[in-house]
């Protein structure tokens, strides 16, 4: 999973929760343009602390698993979610 994948999940969850980019930005203590650039895949990188804060507001978190391991049920559900965007 890369930042572009995460940005799609963030956009989907933000909209599902009925939050504007401005509201999410204020809650996560980041600039609204950062959320916009993130969701529009115009942000080449973003630090862990900011990603973590944004995800936490949306009730999400990052997880780590061994490379090359079998996907978890969560991984498969995220992939399914991304395929339906």
C-alpha distance (Angstrom), angle and dihedral (degrees) to the residues before:
residue distance angle dihedral
X1 . . .
X2 3.78 . .
X3 3.80 135.9 .
X4 3.81 91.7 -87.2
X5 3.81 90.8 55.8
X6 3.80 90.3 47.9
X7 3.81 90.9 48.7
X8 3.82 91.1 56.1
X9 3.79 90.8 51.1
X10 3.81 90.6 48.2
X11 3.81 92.5 50.9
X12 3.80 92.9 47.1
X13 3.80 93.7 48.3
X14 3.82 93.4 43.7
X15 3.79 90.9 53.9
X16 3.80 92.4 43.4
X17 3.80 88.8 55.8
X18 3.80 91.8 47.0
X19 3.80 94.5 -118.7
X20 3.78 123.9 148.2
X21 3.78 120.2 -136.2
X22 3.82 87.2 -110.5
X23 3.80 93.3 54.0
X24 3.81 93.2 46.6
X25 3.79 90.3 48.1
X26 3.80 92.4 50.8
X27 3.80 92.9 47.7
X28 3.82 91.7 48.3
X29 3.82 92.9 42.8
X30 3.82 94.1 -122.1
X31 3.79 132.9 118.0
X32 3.82 118.2 -87.1
X33 3.80 90.5 -126.8
X34 3.82 88.7 59.6
X35 3.82 90.4 57.7
X36 3.80 90.6 46.0
X37 3.81 93.2 49.3
X38 3.80 90.8 45.2
X39 3.80 94.0 51.2
X40 3.81 92.4 44.4
X41 3.82 91.5 49.9
X42 3.79 92.7 -118.4
X43 3.80 94.2 121.8
X44 3.82 112.4 90.5
X45 3.81 94.6 -163.1
X46 3.77 142.2 -3.8
X47 3.78 130.6 -165.1
X48 3.78 122.0 -108.0
X49 3.82 94.8 -116.6
X50 3.81 92.8 57.4
X51 3.80 94.1 43.4
X52 3.78 89.8 48.2
X53 3.84 92.7 50.5
X54 3.80 92.8 48.2
X55 3.79 92.2 48.0
X56 3.81 92.4 46.4
X57 3.82 91.2 55.6
X58 3.80 87.2 54.8
X59 3.79 93.5 47.1
X60 3.81 92.3 -108.1
X61 3.79 134.6 118.9
X62 3.80 139.4 -171.3
X63 3.76 119.9 -110.8
X64 3.78 133.7 -167.5
X65 3.79 127.9 -141.6
X66 3.78 134.1 169.8
X67 3.79 114.4 -76.5
X68 3.76 114.7 -105.7
X69 3.78 93.1 16.9
X70 3.76 122.6 134.1
X71 3.80 114.3 -81.6
X72 3.77 117.7 -100.6
X73 3.79 123.4 -127.7
X74 3.82 87.4 -102.3
X75 3.81 90.1 53.8
X76 3.79 91.3 51.7
X77 3.81 92.1 47.1
X78 3.83 91.3 50.2
X79 3.80 90.5 49.3
X80 3.80 89.6 50.2
X81 3.81 89.9 49.4
X82 3.82 91.5 50.7
X83 3.80 91.2 48.9
X84 3.79 90.1 56.3
X85 3.84 95.6 52.8
